[in-house]
Amino acid sequence: MAAIASGTRHQGDVYFGPNRGTQCTVMAASAIIFRLMFGSICSTKDIDRILDNGNEYFAHCKAKRDPARRHYVYLGGDDIHSDAEVVVLKLSIKCCKFNNL
């Protein structure tokens, strides 16, 4: 039997302001990194941390996006920058680590 963890909010929550509901790619990346680093996602705090850091990463990548693509609401794989220093799960990592998964 599998356990299910849920957070106090979701990626479409008003908590995330103008980014809400558009951060799918980076939320997934944030969850994958959390799982690889810590082995499991088992608490409300874990889910909230994944969402908060995913949203922070989304905002960072969106700001760095090619100006010609800034009118798009969602990020694509090409919008994830490998040279950006971001904080994911309170650890500094290079975004290029996403490409090595």
Phi and psi restraints in degrees (range 20) as a CNS / XPLOR table:
assign (resid 1 and name C) (resid 2 and name N)
       (resid 2 and name CA) (resid 2 and name C) 1.0 -90.3 20.0 2
assign (resid 2 and name N) (resid 2 and name CA)
       (resid 2 and name C) (resid 3 and name N) 1.0 143.9 20.0 2
assign (resid 2 and name C) (resid 3 and name N)
       (resid 3 and name CA) (resid 3 and name C) 1.0 -90.8 20.0 2
assign (resid 3 and name N) (resid 3 and name CA)
       (resid 3 and name C) (resid 4 and name N) 1.0 149.4 20.0 2
assign (resid 3 and name C) (resid 4 and name N)
       (resid 4 and name CA) (resid 4 and name C) 1.0 -120.9 20.0 2
assign (resid 4 and name N) (resid 4 and name CA)
       (resid 4 and name C) (resid 5 and name N) 1.0 128.4 20.0 2
assign (resid 4 and name C) (resid 5 and name N)
       (resid 5 and name CA) (resid 5 and name C) 1.0 -106.7 20.0 2
assign (resid 5 and name N) (resid 5 and name CA)
       (resid 5 and name C) (resid 6 and name N) 1.0 142.1 20.0 2
assign (resid 5 and name C) (resid 6 and name N)
       (resid 6 and name CA) (resid 6 and name C) 1.0 -133.0 20.0 2
assign (resid 6 and name N) (resid 6 and name CA)
       (resid 6 and name C) (resid 7 and name N) 1.0 150.4 20.0 2
assign (resid 6 and name C) (resid 7 and name N)
       (resid 7 and name CA) (resid 7 and name C) 1.0 -92.7 20.0 2
assign (resid 7 and name N) (resid 7 and name CA)
       (resid 7 and name C) (resid 8 and name N) 1.0 179.7 20.0 2
assign (resid 7 and name C) (resid 8 and name N)
       (resid 8 and name CA) (resid 8 and name C) 1.0 -83.7 20.0 2
assign (resid 8 and name N) (resid 8 and name CA)
       (resid 8 and name C) (resid 9 and name N) 1.0 -7.4 20.0 2
assign (resid 8 and name C) (resid 9 and name N)
       (resid 9 and name CA) (resid 9 and name C) 1.0 -149.9 20.0 2
assign (resid 9 and name N) (resid 9 and name CA)
       (resid 9 and name C) (resid 10 and name N) 1.0 175.4 20.0 2
assign (resid 9 and name C) (resid 10 and name N)
       (resid 10 and name CA) (resid 10 and name C) 1.0 -132.4 20.0 2
assign (resid 10 and name N) (resid 10 and name CA)
       (resid 10 and name C) (resid 11 and name N) 1.0 169.5 20.0 2
assign (resid 10 and name C) (resid 11 and name N)
       (resid 11 and name CA) (resid 11 and name C) 1.0 -66.6 20.0 2
assign (resid 11 and name N) (resid 11 and name CA)
       (resid 11 and name C) (resid 12 and name N) 1.0 -14.7 20.0 2
assign (resid 11 and name C) (resid 12 and name N)
       (resid 12 and name CA) (resid 12 and name C) 1.0 -96.1 20.0 2
assign (resid 12 and name N) (resid 12 and name CA)
       (resid 12 and name C) (resid 13 and name N) 1.0 4.3 20.0 2
assign (resid 12 and name C) (resid 13 and name N)
       (resid 13 and name CA) (resid 13 and name C) 1.0 -66.6 20.0 2
assign (resid 13 and name N) (resid 13 and name CA)
       (resid 13 and name C) (resid 14 and name N) 1.0 146.9 20.0 2
assign (resid 13 and name C) (resid 14 and name N)
       (resid 14 and name CA) (resid 14 and name C) 1.0 -60.8 20.0 2
assign (resid 14 and name N) (resid 14 and name CA)
       (resid 14 and name C) (resid 15 and name N) 1.0 -19.8 20.0 2
assign (resid 14 and name C) (resid 15 and name N)
       (resid 15 and name CA) (resid 15 and name C) 1.0 -51.8 20.0 2
assign (resid 15 and name N) (resid 15 and name CA)
       (resid 15 and name C) (resid 16 and name N) 1.0 -32.4 20.0 2
assign (resid 15 and name C) (resid 16 and name N)
       (resid 16 and name CA) (resid 16 and name C) 1.0 -91.7 20.0 2
assign (resid 16 and name N) (resid 16 and name CA)
       (resid 16 and name C) (resid 17 and name N) 1.0 8.7 20.0 2
assign (resid 16 and name C) (resid 17 and name N)
       (resid 17 and name CA) (resid 17 and name C) 1.0 54.8 20.0 2
assign (resid 17 and name N) (resid 17 and name CA)
       (resid 17 and name C) (resid 18 and name N) 1.0 -137.8 20.0 2
assign (resid 17 and name C) (resid 18 and name N)
       (resid 18 and name CA) (resid 18 and name C) 1.0 -66.2 20.0 2
assign (resid 18 and name N) (resid 18 and name CA)
       (resid 18 and name C) (resid 19 and name N) 1.0 -15.0 20.0 2
assign (resid 18 and name C) (resid 19 and name N)
       (resid 19 and name CA) (resid 19 and name C) 1.0 -82.8 20.0 2
assign (resid 19 and name N) (resid 19 and name CA)
       (resid 19 and name C) (resid 20 and name N) 1.0 -14.4 20.0 2
assign (resid 19 and name C) (resid 20 and name N)
       (resid 20 and name CA) (resid 20 and name C) 1.0 -54.0 20.0 2
assign (resid 20 and name N) (resid 20 and name CA)
       (resid 20 and name C) (resid 21 and name N) 1.0 134.8 20.0 2
assign (resid 20 and name C) (resid 21 and name N)
       (resid 21 and name CA) (resid 21 and name C) 1.0 75.5 20.0 2
assign (resid 21 and name N) (resid 21 and name CA)
       (resid 21 and name C) (resid 22 and name N) 1.0 3.4 20.0 2
assign (resid 21 and name C) (resid 22 and name N)
       (resid 22 and name CA) (resid 22 and name C) 1.0 -119.2 20.0 2
assign (resid 22 and name N) (resid 22 and name CA)
       (resid 22 and name C) (resid 23 and name N) 1.0 1.4 20.0 2
assign (resid 22 and name C) (resid 23 and name N)
       (resid 23 and name CA) (resid 23 and name C) 1.0 -100.0 20.0 2
assign (resid 23 and name N) (resid 23 and name CA)
       (resid 23 and name C) (resid 24 and name N) 1.0 27.4 20.0 2
assign (resid 23 and name C) (resid 24 and name N)
       (resid 24 and name CA) (resid 24 and name C) 1.0 -53.6 20.0 2
assign (resid 24 and name N) (resid 24 and name CA)
       (resid 24 and name C) (resid 25 and name N) 1.0 -48.7 20.0 2
assign (resid 24 and name C) (resid 25 and name N)
       (resid 25 and name CA) (resid 25 and name C) 1.0 -60.2 20.0 2
assign (resid 25 and name N) (resid 25 and name CA)
       (resid 25 and name C) (resid 26 and name N) 1.0 -48.1 20.0 2
assign (resid 25 and name C) (resid 26 and name N)
       (resid 26 and name CA) (resid 26 and name C) 1.0 -78.7 20.0 2
assign (resid 26 and name N) (resid 26 and name CA)
       (resid 26 and name C) (resid 27 and name N) 1.0 -25.7 20.0 2
assign (resid 26 and name C) (resid 27 and name N)
       (resid 27 and name CA) (resid 27 and name C) 1.0 -65.5 20.0 2
assign (resid 27 and name N) (resid 27 and name CA)
       (resid 27 and name C) (resid 28 and name N) 1.0 -41.2 20.0 2
assign (resid 27 and name C) (resid 28 and name N)
       (resid 28 and name CA) (resid 28 and name C) 1.0 -64.1 20.0 2
assign (resid 28 and name N) (resid 28 and name CA)
       (resid 28 and name C) (resid 29 and name N) 1.0 -43.8 20.0 2
assign (resid 28 and name C) (resid 29 and name N)
       (resid 29 and name CA) (resid 29 and name C) 1.0 -62.6 20.0 2
assign (resid 29 and name N) (resid 29 and name CA)
       (resid 29 and name C) (resid 30 and name N) 1.0 -41.0 20.0 2
assign (resid 29 and name C) (resid 30 and name N)
       (resid 30 and name CA) (resid 30 and name C) 1.0 -62.7 20.0 2
assign (resid 30 and name N) (resid 30 and name CA)
       (resid 30 and name C) (resid 31 and name N) 1.0 -41.6 20.0 2
assign (resid 30 and name C) (resid 31 and name N)
       (resid 31 and name CA) (resid 31 and name C) 1.0 -66.8 20.0 2
assign (resid 31 and name N) (resid 31 and name CA)
       (resid 31 and name C) (resid 32 and name N) 1.0 -40.7 20.0 2
assign (resid 31 and name C) (resid 32 and name N)
       (resid 32 and name CA) (resid 32 and name C) 1.0 -63.1 20.0 2
assign (resid 32 and name N) (resid 32 and name CA)
       (resid 32 and name C) (resid 33 and name N) 1.0 -45.0 20.0 2
assign (resid 32 and name C) (resid 33 and name N)
       (resid 33 and name CA) (resid 33 and name C) 1.0 -63.2 20.0 2
assign (resid 33 and name N) (resid 33 and name CA)
       (resid 33 and name C) (resid 34 and name N) 1.0 -43.3 20.0 2
assign (resid 33 and name C) (resid 34 and name N)
       (resid 34 and name CA) (resid 34 and name C) 1.0 -57.8 20.0 2
assign (resid 34 and name N) (resid 34 and name CA)
       (resid 34 and name C) (resid 35 and name N) 1.0 -46.3 20.0 2
assign (resid 34 and name C) (resid 35 and name N)
       (resid 35 and name CA) (resid 35 and name C) 1.0 -62.8 20.0 2
assign (resid 35 and name N) (resid 35 and name CA)
       (resid 35 and name C) (resid 36 and name N) 1.0 -42.6 20.0 2
assign (resid 35 and name C) (resid 36 and name N)
       (resid 36 and name CA) (resid 36 and name C) 1.0 -67.4 20.0 2
assign (resid 36 and name N) (resid 36 and name CA)
       (resid 36 and name C) (resid 37 and name N) 1.0 -35.9 20.0 2
assign (resid 36 and name C) (resid 37 and name N)
       (resid 37 and name CA) (resid 37 and name C) 1.0 -79.1 20.0 2
assign (resid 37 and name N) (resid 37 and name CA)
       (resid 37 and name C) (resid 38 and name N) 1.0 -39.1 20.0 2
assign (resid 37 and name C) (resid 38 and name N)
       (resid 38 and name CA) (resid 38 and name C) 1.0 -115.0 20.0 2
assign (resid 38 and name N) (resid 38 and name CA)
       (resid 38 and name C) (resid 39 and name N) 1.0 -5.7 20.0 2
assign (resid 38 and name C) (resid 39 and name N)
       (resid 39 and name CA) (resid 39 and name C) 1.0 84.4 20.0 2
assign (resid 39 and name N) (resid 39 and name CA)
       (resid 39 and name C) (resid 40 and name N) 1.0 -24.3 20.0 2
assign (resid 39 and name C) (resid 40 and name N)
       (resid 40 and name CA) (resid 40 and name C) 1.0 -157.8 20.0 2
assign (resid 40 and name N) (resid 40 and name CA)
       (resid 40 and name C) (resid 41 and name N) 1.0 160.4 20.0 2
assign (resid 40 and name C) (resid 41 and name N)
       (resid 41 and name CA) (resid 41 and name C) 1.0 -121.3 20.0 2
assign (resid 41 and name N) (resid 41 and name CA)
       (resid 41 and name C) (resid 42 and name N) 1.0 105.0 20.0 2
assign (resid 41 and name C) (resid 42 and name N)
       (resid 42 and name CA) (resid 42 and name C) 1.0 -130.4 20.0 2
assign (resid 42 and name N) (resid 42 and name CA)
       (resid 42 and name C) (resid 43 and name N) 1.0 3.4 20.0 2
assign (resid 42 and name C) (resid 43 and name N)
       (resid 43 and name CA) (resid 43 and name C) 1.0 -141.8 20.0 2
assign (resid 43 and name N) (resid 43 and name CA)
       (resid 43 and name C) (resid 44 and name N) 1.0 163.7 20.0 2
assign (resid 43 and name C) (resid 44 and name N)
       (resid 44 and name CA) (resid 44 and name C) 1.0 -58.4 20.0 2
assign (resid 44 and name N) (resid 44 and name CA)
       (resid 44 and name C) (resid 45 and name N) 1.0 -39.5 20.0 2
assign (resid 44 and name C) (resid 45 and name N)
       (resid 45 and name CA) (resid 45 and name C) 1.0 -62.4 20.0 2
assign (resid 45 and name N) (resid 45 and name CA)
       (resid 45 and name C) (resid 46 and name N) 1.0 -39.5 20.0 2
assign (resid 45 and name C) (resid 46 and name N)
       (resid 46 and name CA) (resid 46 and name C) 1.0 -61.0 20.0 2
assign (resid 46 and name N) (resid 46 and name CA)
       (resid 46 and name C) (resid 47 and name N) 1.0 -47.9 20.0 2
assign (resid 46 and name C) (resid 47 and name N)
       (resid 47 and name CA) (resid 47 and name C) 1.0 -62.1 20.0 2
assign (resid 47 and name N) (resid 47 and name CA)
       (resid 47 and name C) (resid 48 and name N) 1.0 -45.3 20.0 2
assign (resid 47 and name C) (resid 48 and name N)
       (resid 48 and name CA) (resid 48 and name C) 1.0 -62.1 20.0 2
assign (resid 48 and name N) (resid 48 and name CA)
       (resid 48 and name C) (resid 49 and name N) 1.0 -39.7 20.0 2
assign (resid 48 and name C) (resid 49 and name N)
       (resid 49 and name CA) (resid 49 and name C) 1.0 -64.5 20.0 2
assign (resid 49 and name N) (resid 49 and name CA)
       (resid 49 and name C) (resid 50 and name N) 1.0 -44.1 20.0 2
assign (resid 49 and name C) (resid 50 and name N)
       (resid 50 and name CA) (resid 50 and name C) 1.0 -59.6 20.0 2
assign (resid 50 and name N) (resid 50 and name CA)
       (resid 50 and name C) (resid 51 and name N) 1.0 -46.0 20.0 2
assign (resid 50 and name C) (resid 51 and name N)
       (resid 51 and name CA) (resid 51 and name C) 1.0 -66.6 20.0 2
assign (resid 51 and name N) (resid 51 and name CA)
       (resid 51 and name C) (resid 52 and name N) 1.0 -43.6 20.0 2
assign (resid 51 and name C) (resid 52 and name N)
       (resid 52 and name CA) (resid 52 and name C) 1.0 -62.7 20.0 2
assign (resid 52 and name N) (resid 52 and name CA)
       (resid 52 and name C) (resid 53 and name N) 1.0 -45.5 20.0 2
assign (resid 52 and name C) (resid 53 and name N)
       (resid 53 and name CA) (resid 53 and name C) 1.0 -71.7 20.0 2
assign (resid 53 and name N) (resid 53 and name CA)
       (resid 53 and name C) (resid 54 and name N) 1.0 -35.8 20.0 2
assign (resid 53 and name C) (resid 54 and name N)
       (resid 54 and name CA) (resid 54 and name C) 1.0 -62.6 20.0 2
assign (resid 54 and name N) (resid 54 and name CA)
       (resid 54 and name C) (resid 55 and name N) 1.0 -41.4 20.0 2
assign (resid 54 and name C) (resid 55 and name N)
       (resid 55 and name CA) (resid 55 and name C) 1.0 -65.8 20.0 2
assign (resid 55 and name N) (resid 55 and name CA)
       (resid 55 and name C) (resid 56 and name N) 1.0 -40.6 20.0 2
assign (resid 55 and name C) (resid 56 and name N)
       (resid 56 and name CA) (resid 56 and name C) 1.0 -62.7 20.0 2
assign (resid 56 and name N) (resid 56 and name CA)
       (resid 56 and name C) (resid 57 and name N) 1.0 -42.9 20.0 2
assign (resid 56 and name C) (resid 57 and name N)
       (resid 57 and name CA) (resid 57 and name C) 1.0 -65.5 20.0 2
assign (resid 57 and name N) (resid 57 and name CA)
       (resid 57 and name C) (resid 58 and name N) 1.0 -40.3 20.0 2
assign (resid 57 and name C) (resid 58 and name N)
       (resid 58 and name CA) (resid 58 and name C) 1.0 -59.0 20.0 2
assign (resid 58 and name N) (resid 58 and name CA)
       (resid 58 and name C) (resid 59 and name N) 1.0 -49.3 20.0 2
assign (resid 58 and name C) (resid 59 and name N)
       (resid 59 and name CA) (resid 59 and name C) 1.0 -60.4 20.0 2
assign (resid 59 and name N) (resid 59 and name CA)
       (resid 59 and name C) (resid 60 and name N) 1.0 -39.8 20.0 2
assign (resid 59 and name C) (resid 60 and name N)
       (resid 60 and name CA) (resid 60 and name C) 1.0 -64.1 20.0 2
assign (resid 60 and name N) (resid 60 and name CA)
       (resid 60 and name C) (resid 61 and name N) 1.0 -49.5 20.0 2
assign (resid 60 and name C) (resid 61 and name N)
       (resid 61 and name CA) (resid 61 and name C) 1.0 -66.6 20.0 2
assign (resid 61 and name N) (resid 61 and name CA)
       (resid 61 and name C) (resid 62 and name N) 1.0 -36.1 20.0 2
assign (resid 61 and name C) (resid 62 and name N)
       (resid 62 and name CA) (resid 62 and name C) 1.0 -64.3 20.0 2
assign (resid 62 and name N) (resid 62 and name CA)
       (resid 62 and name C) (resid 63 and name N) 1.0 -40.6 20.0 2
assign (resid 62 and name C) (resid 63 and name N)
       (resid 63 and name CA) (resid 63 and name C) 1.0 -67.5 20.0 2
assign (resid 63 and name N) (resid 63 and name CA)
       (resid 63 and name C) (resid 64 and name N) 1.0 -29.5 20.0 2
assign (resid 63 and name C) (resid 64 and name N)
       (resid 64 and name CA) (resid 64 and name C) 1.0 -88.9 20.0 2
assign (resid 64 and name N) (resid 64 and name CA)
       (resid 64 and name C) (resid 65 and name N) 1.0 -4.0 20.0 2
assign (resid 64 and name C) (resid 65 and name N)
       (resid 65 and name CA) (resid 65 and name C) 1.0 -62.1 20.0 2
assign (resid 65 and name N) (resid 65 and name CA)
       (resid 65 and name C) (resid 66 and name N) 1.0 150.5 20.0 2
assign (resid 65 and name C) (resid 66 and name N)
       (resid 66 and name CA) (resid 66 and name C) 1.0 -53.8 20.0 2
assign (resid 66 and name N) (resid 66 and name CA)
       (resid 66 and name C) (resid 67 and name N) 1.0 128.2 20.0 2
assign (resid 66 and name C) (resid 67 and name N)
       (resid 67 and name CA) (resid 67 and name C) 1.0 -53.4 20.0 2
assign (resid 67 and name N) (resid 67 and name CA)
       (resid 67 and name C) (resid 68 and name N) 1.0 -30.0 20.0 2
assign (resid 67 and name C) (resid 68 and name N)
       (resid 68 and name CA) (resid 68 and name C) 1.0 -67.9 20.0 2
assign (resid 68 and name N) (resid 68 and name CA)
       (resid 68 and name C) (resid 69 and name N) 1.0 -18.4 20.0 2
assign (resid 68 and name C) (resid 69 and name N)
       (resid 69 and name CA) (resid 69 and name C) 1.0 -108.0 20.0 2
assign (resid 69 and name N) (resid 69 and name CA)
       (resid 69 and name C) (resid 70 and name N) 1.0 4.0 20.0 2
assign (resid 69 and name C) (resid 70 and name N)
       (resid 70 and name CA) (resid 70 and name C) 1.0 -66.1 20.0 2
assign (resid 70 and name N) (resid 70 and name CA)
       (resid 70 and name C) (resid 71 and name N) 1.0 -18.5 20.0 2
assign (resid 70 and name C) (resid 71 and name N)
       (resid 71 and name CA) (resid 71 and name C) 1.0 -76.8 20.0 2
assign (resid 71 and name N) (resid 71 and name CA)
       (resid 71 and name C) (resid 72 and name N) 1.0 -14.8 20.0 2
assign (resid 71 and name C) (resid 72 and name N)
       (resid 72 and name CA) (resid 72 and name C) 1.0 -74.4 20.0 2
assign (resid 72 and name N) (resid 72 and name CA)
       (resid 72 and name C) (resid 73 and name N) 1.0 140.5 20.0 2
assign (resid 72 and name C) (resid 73 and name N)
       (resid 73 and name CA) (resid 73 and name C) 1.0 -77.9 20.0 2
assign (resid 73 and name N) (resid 73 and name CA)
       (resid 73 and name C) (resid 74 and name N) 1.0 -42.6 20.0 2
assign (resid 73 and name C) (resid 74 and name N)
       (resid 74 and name CA) (resid 74 and name C) 1.0 -94.6 20.0 2
assign (resid 74 and name N) (resid 74 and name CA)
       (resid 74 and name C) (resid 75 and name N) 1.0 155.5 20.0 2
assign (resid 74 and name C) (resid 75 and name N)
       (resid 75 and name CA) (resid 75 and name C) 1.0 -92.3 20.0 2
assign (resid 75 and name N) (resid 75 and name CA)
       (resid 75 and name C) (resid 76 and name N) 1.0 143.4 20.0 2
assign (resid 75 and name C) (resid 76 and name N)
       (resid 76 and name CA) (resid 76 and name C) 1.0 -106.8 20.0 2
assign (resid 76 and name N) (resid 76 and name CA)
       (resid 76 and name C) (resid 77 and name N) 1.0 176.5 20.0 2
assign (resid 76 and name C) (resid 77 and name N)
       (resid 77 and name CA) (resid 77 and name C) 1.0 -57.2 20.0 2
assign (resid 77 and name N) (resid 77 and name CA)
       (resid 77 and name C) (resid 78 and name N) 1.0 -33.3 20.0 2
assign (resid 77 and name C) (resid 78 and name N)
       (resid 78 and name CA) (resid 78 and name C) 1.0 -72.0 20.0 2
assign (resid 78 and name N) (resid 78 and name CA)
       (resid 78 and name C) (resid 79 and name N) 1.0 -14.2 20.0 2
assign (resid 78 and name C) (resid 79 and name N)
       (resid 79 and name CA) (resid 79 and name C) 1.0 -88.9 20.0 2
assign (resid 79 and name N) (resid 79 and name CA)
       (resid 79 and name C) (resid 80 and name N) 1.0 -6.9 20.0 2
assign (resid 79 and name C) (resid 80 and name N)
       (resid 80 and name CA) (resid 80 and name C) 1.0 -85.7 20.0 2
assign (resid 80 and name N) (resid 80 and name CA)
       (resid 80 and name C) (resid 81 and name N) 1.0 112.9 20.0 2
assign (resid 80 and name C) (resid 81 and name N)
       (resid 81 and name CA) (resid 81 and name C) 1.0 -87.7 20.0 2
assign (resid 81 and name N) (resid 81 and name CA)
       (resid 81 and name C) (resid 82 and name N) 1.0 130.4 20.0 2
assign (resid 81 and name C) (resid 82 and name N)
       (resid 82 and name CA) (resid 82 and name C) 1.0 -83.7 20.0 2
assign (resid 82 and name N) (resid 82 and name CA)
       (resid 82 and name C) (resid 83 and name N) 1.0 -11.0 20.0 2
assign (resid 82 and name C) (resid 83 and name N)
       (resid 83 and name CA) (resid 83 and name C) 1.0 -99.6 20.0 2
assign (resid 83 and name N) (resid 83 and name CA)
       (resid 83 and name C) (resid 84 and name N) 1.0 -2.3 20.0 2
assign (resid 83 and name C) (resid 84 and name N)
       (resid 84 and name CA) (resid 84 and name C) 1.0 -83.2 20.0 2
assign (resid 84 and name N) (resid 84 and name CA)
       (resid 84 and name C) (resid 85 and name N) 1.0 136.6 20.0 2
assign (resid 84 and name C) (resid 85 and name N)
       (resid 85 and name CA) (resid 85 and name C) 1.0 -91.3 20.0 2
assign (resid 85 and name N) (resid 85 and name CA)
       (resid 85 and name C) (resid 86 and name N) 1.0 121.3 20.0 2
assign (resid 85 and name C) (resid 86 and name N)
       (resid 86 and name CA) (resid 86 and name C) 1.0 -132.1 20.0 2
assign (resid 86 and name N) (resid 86 and name CA)
       (resid 86 and name C) (resid 87 and name N) 1.0 162.9 20.0 2
assign (resid 86 and name C) (resid 87 and name N)
       (resid 87 and name CA) (resid 87 and name C) 1.0 -103.7 20.0 2
assign (resid 87 and name N) (resid 87 and name CA)
       (resid 87 and name C) (resid 88 and name N) 1.0 118.4 20.0 2
assign (resid 87 and name C) (resid 88 and name N)
       (resid 88 and name CA) (resid 88 and name C) 1.0 -121.3 20.0 2
assign (resid 88 and name N) (resid 88 and name CA)
       (resid 88 and name C) (resid 89 and name N) 1.0 120.6 20.0 2
assign (resid 88 and name C) (resid 89 and name N)
       (resid 89 and name CA) (resid 89 and name C) 1.0 57.6 20.0 2
assign (resid 89 and name N) (resid 89 and name CA)
       (resid 89 and name C) (resid 90 and name N) 1.0 38.6 20.0 2
assign (resid 89 and name C) (resid 90 and name N)
       (resid 90 and name CA) (resid 90 and name C) 1.0 65.8 20.0 2
assign (resid 90 and name N) (resid 90 and name CA)
       (resid 90 and name C) (resid 91 and name N) 1.0 18.9 20.0 2
assign (resid 90 and name C) (resid 91 and name N)
       (resid 91 and name CA) (resid 91 and name C) 1.0 -122.0 20.0 2
assign (resid 91 and name N) (resid 91 and name CA)
       (resid 91 and name C) (resid 92 and name N) 1.0 135.3 20.0 2
assign (resid 91 and name C) (resid 92 and name N)
       (resid 92 and name CA) (resid 92 and name C) 1.0 -78.2 20.0 2
assign (resid 92 and name N) (resid 92 and name CA)
       (resid 92 and name C) (resid 93 and name N) 1.0 126.4 20.0 2
assign (resid 92 and name C) (resid 93 and name N)
       (resid 93 and name CA) (resid 93 and name C) 1.0 -138.6 20.0 2
assign (resid 93 and name N) (resid 93 and name CA)
       (resid 93 and name C) (resid 94 and name N) 1.0 162.1 20.0 2
assign (resid 93 and name C) (resid 94 and name N)
       (resid 94 and name CA) (resid 94 and name C) 1.0 -87.9 20.0 2
assign (resid 94 and name N) (resid 94 and name CA)
       (resid 94 and name C) (resid 95 and name N) 1.0 139.4 20.0 2
assign (resid 94 and name C) (resid 95 and name N)
       (resid 95 and name CA) (resid 95 and name C) 1.0 -59.7 20.0 2
assign (resid 95 and name N) (resid 95 and name CA)
       (resid 95 and name C) (resid 96 and name N) 1.0 -24.4 20.0 2
assign (resid 95 and name C) (resid 96 and name N)
       (resid 96 and name CA) (resid 96 and name C) 1.0 -61.6 20.0 2
assign (resid 96 and name N) (resid 96 and name CA)
       (resid 96 and name C) (resid 97 and name N) 1.0 -20.0 20.0 2
assign (resid 96 and name C) (resid 97 and name N)
       (resid 97 and name CA) (resid 97 and name C) 1.0 -63.1 20.0 2
assign (resid 97 and name N) (resid 97 and name CA)
       (resid 97 and name C) (resid 98 and name N) 1.0 -24.9 20.0 2
assign (resid 97 and name C) (resid 98 and name N)
       (resid 98 and name CA) (resid 98 and name C) 1.0 -63.1 20.0 2
assign (resid 98 and name N) (resid 98 and name CA)
       (resid 98 and name C) (resid 99 and name N) 1.0 -34.0 20.0 2
assign (resid 98 and name C) (resid 99 and name N)
       (resid 99 and name CA) (resid 99 and name C) 1.0 -72.9 20.0 2
assign (resid 99 and name N) (resid 99 and name CA)
       (resid 99 and name C) (resid 100 and name N) 1.0 -17.6 20.0 2
assign (resid 99 and name C) (resid 100 and name N)
       (resid 100 and name CA) (resid 100 and name C) 1.0 -92.5 20.0 2
assign (resid 100 and name N) (resid 100 and name CA)
       (resid 100 and name C) (resid 101 and name N) 1.0 -0.1 20.0 2
